[in-house]
């Protein structure tokens, strides 16, 4: 049965699906692996940078050992020089969910990219095609007029979308402006009117919410380890192959490593900037995930045995779960 037929069949079914929410470094991967081992599961990554091949150290992808324990999906699916949108992710990830369910296994979505997760579960509106000329012009205007210019434009065009997008997230700002101008409607209006929600699954949402000081300490440790484990060398190879305009190389860690290579930052400052960036990102993630409905929050890290046991009990006690452990 092909992917289209599997997804069509899902509409008249109700398969279990576990979704793990949480900030970066909260232990989502560890918990996902434990649940997958316990309940014959397969993990579907939900990370906007981990979808790219060759980006390893700066993405904190699951280790080779973790990937050997249970099947993983939506990792290394596209070349770094190819565009890949939330809509692309939703389409491909839904095909993975349908395939996992068709084989009788439990799909477990784990990752921290809120927009990708919302696209997967709630669906995206059928927005207009990319307008590269407009995109280039908007990026140039942001560079000429300084940071915050695109955010100000979007606040005038579509205040609701501007409130959901971080003022420094240039790619999302560009897309929101592009959609609003091309469709002659606010993107927020199109979003609410045209979404195609995921069908055929009953969803259990689990959220990881460790104490903030402990989370930040772990974030700092992880960011420093990226540099000691070869992030600068990996970035240098990627820059040589794909160039400085390669979009994934503007993500946290790679951006600072590239600045170090150009001589704009010292090693110490690059590490500190990456740590601060990831801490700020964690704040935004938790703000986003706190708005998601029906999340069972667990007050700890996913690799804490007590938290893992609570998660296992929640899955086992889930109404109509019918899992064999």
N, C-alpha and C positions, 0 to 999 in steps of 0.2 A: 504494500500500500504506500503511495507517494505522500509527500508532506501535505499537499492540499487536501487529499482525501482524509488523512488522519485528523487535520484540524476541523474539517467539516463534521466528522464523526463526533468530535468533542462537544459540539453544540448540544447534542442530545444526551450527554453523559455528565457525570459529576465526579471527577477524579480529585484526590487530595493533592494539595500543593502547600509546601512550607516556604515562607518568605522570611528571611533574616534581615532585620534592620540594625543599623548601628554605625557609629562614627569609625573613621579610619583607626586602625590599631586596637579596636575593641574585641577582637578575637572571633570575628564572624567566620573566617575560614576554618579555624579549629573546631568550632561548634558544628559547622556544616558537615565536616568530615566525620565527626562522631555520630551525628544523626544519620548520615548516609550509611555508615557501617552498621548501625543498629537496625535501620528500617529498610534495607535494600534500596538505598537512595542514590541519586546522581545529582551532581552539583552544577547549577547554571550560574556562571559568574555574571554580575551586574556592575561592571566597572568600565567607564568610558575610555580608559587608557589601556587596561589589560586586554582589550580587544585587538590591540596592535601587535603584530609580530616583532620580534627583536628587542622590544622594550621589556627588560626583565628586572633589573635591579631596582630601578626607580618606581616600578609598579607594585612591588611586594606581591607578585603573583604567588599562588600556592607553590610550595616546593615540589621537586620531582618526587620526593617520598610521599607527599600528600596526594599528588596526582596518581601515583601508583596504587594507592589504597582504594580509591573510588573514581569512577569516571567523572571528568570535568568537561563542561561545554562553555562556549563563548569566550574562550581564551585563544589568542593568536589567530584571529579570523580574517584579518585584513592587513595589507602592507601599510607602513607608516605614511607613505606618500599618497594614500588613497583617502578620499573623503568618506566618513562613516557617521551617520546621523542617529539620533534617538529613534527615528522611524525605521532605519535599517536594523538597528538592534532589536526593536520590538518584533519585527518580522522574523528575523533569524532565531531569536530566543523563543518565540512562540512555536516555531517549528521544532526546536529542541524539546520543549515541554511536551508537545504532542507525541514525539518519538519516544520519550521516556515513559509517558503514560501508556502508550500502546504496548510497550514491553512489560508492563505490570510493575514498574519500579516507581519509587517516590521522587518526584522532582523537588529540589531544594534550591531556591534562588538566594544567592548571597552576594552582597556587594553594597557599595556606598554611594553610587551615583543615583541621586533621587529622581532626576528627570528620566533616566533610562528605566528605572523601576516603574515610574508612573506611566511611561509610554507602554511598557509591557502589560501592566494590569488594567489601566484605565483607557489606554489607546490614545492616539494622536489625531488631530484634525487633518484632513487632506489639504495641506497647505500648498501654496504655489511653488513652482520650481525655483531653484537657485538662480539668482541674477548676479553673475560674477562681476559684471561692470559696476553695479551698485555696491556690491560687497567691497571691491577694491577702493571705490571712492569713499565709503564710510570708514574703512580702516585708515586711509590716508588722512581723513579729516580728524580722526581721533589722535593721530600722531602729531598733526600740525597744531591742534587747538588744546591738546593736553588731556590727561585722564579725566574721566567724568563727562566728556562731551557727549558720547553716545547715550549715556544714562539720562542726560538732560533732554536729549531729543526724544527718547522713548517715553519719558515722563509726560511730555507734551502730547505725544501721539496716542499713548496707551498706558495710562497710569496703573491699571491693574497688572499688566505684564511687567511694568517697571518695578512694581512692589515685590514681584516674585523672583526677579533676576538681580544678582549681586552687581553693584555698579562697576566692578572691575572685570566682570565676565564678558569680555568683548565678543567672543563667538556667539553667545546667546543673545546679546544685545543687537548685534548685526542681524541675526536671523529674525528677531522680533520686529525690527524696523523694516527689514526687507519684506516680510509677510504683510505687514500693515500697509505698506505703500503699494505692493503688487496686487493685493486682494482688494484694496480700498475699503478694508474693514479692520477693526482692531483685532490683533492676534488673540486677545483674551476672549473676544466674542466668538471667533472661529473655533477656539479651543473648546468652549463649552457646548457649542452647537454640533460639532462634527466628530466626536470621539467614538471609537469602536472598542468597547471594553472586552477584555479577555473573557471567553466563554468556556464552559465545560469543566471548571475547577472550583472546588471549595477550598478557601484559603485560610491557613492558620498563619498569622503574623506574629513573629517573636522579635522583640527588640532588646538589644544589649545596651545598658546604661551604667557603665562603671563609674566610680567616683571620679570627678573631674581632675583632681590633682594626680591621681594614679594614671589616668588616661594620658594626661599631658606628659608625665614622666616617661611613659612608654612610647609616645610619639617622638619625644626628643631622642630617646635611645635608638629607635628605628631609623630616624633621619640620619643620625650620626653614623650608624652602621652601614647605610647605603653608600656613603662616601668611602668608608674604610673597605668596603667590599667591591669597589671598582666602578662606582657610578660615573666618575669623571671619565674613565677610559671608555666605558660603554657609550657615553654621550659623544665623545670624540669620534668614535667609529660611526655612530649614527649621523653626526653632522657631515662627516666626510662622504657618506653614501647618499644622504637625502637633502642636505643643505639646511641653512639656518631658518628657512621659511617653513620647514616641515612642522605642521601644527602640533602633533603630539609632543614635540620637543619644547613646547612652551608650557607644558604641565609642570607641577611642583617637583622640585628635585632636578629635573633635566634643565629647566630654565636657569637655576642657580649654578649648575655644573657648567652650562654654556657660558655664563657670565664669568665664572672662574677661568675657563679656558681663554676667554678674551682679555683677561686681566682686569675686569671690572670689579671683581670681588676677590678677597683673600679666601683661603680655605676655611678659616675660622668664621668669616662673615657669611660664606656660602652655606655652611652648615647651620649657622644661627638663623639665616633667612629661611632656609628650608624648614627648620623646626617651627618657626613662627608661622609660616604659611600653612603648614599642616595643622597646627593648633587652631588657626582661624578657620580652616576648612572644616575641622571637626565641629566647631561651633555652628557653622552654617548647616552641616549635615543634620545635627540634632534638632535644630530649628525646623528644618524641612520634615524630618521623620516624626517629630512630635505632632505634626498636623495630619499624619496618616491615621485612618480610622482603625479601631479594633485591634490595636497592638497590645500583646501581652509583654510588658516590660520586665526584664530581668536585671537586677541591680548588681552587675558584676561583669567580668570578662568571660568570653566564650571558652577560654581554655581553663577556667576554674572548674574543678570536678563537681563542686556543689551546684554551680550554675548549669553545667551540662546535665546533671541529674534532674534538675528542675525542668529543663527543656524537654528531656526524654519523657518525663511524667506528663507534661502538657500535651505532647504528641500522642502518647498512649491514651490519655483521657479525652482526647479530642472527639466530639460527637461524630459518630458514624465513621470513625477512622478505619477500623477493621484492619489494623496492621498486624503482621506476624513478626514478632521480635525474636 
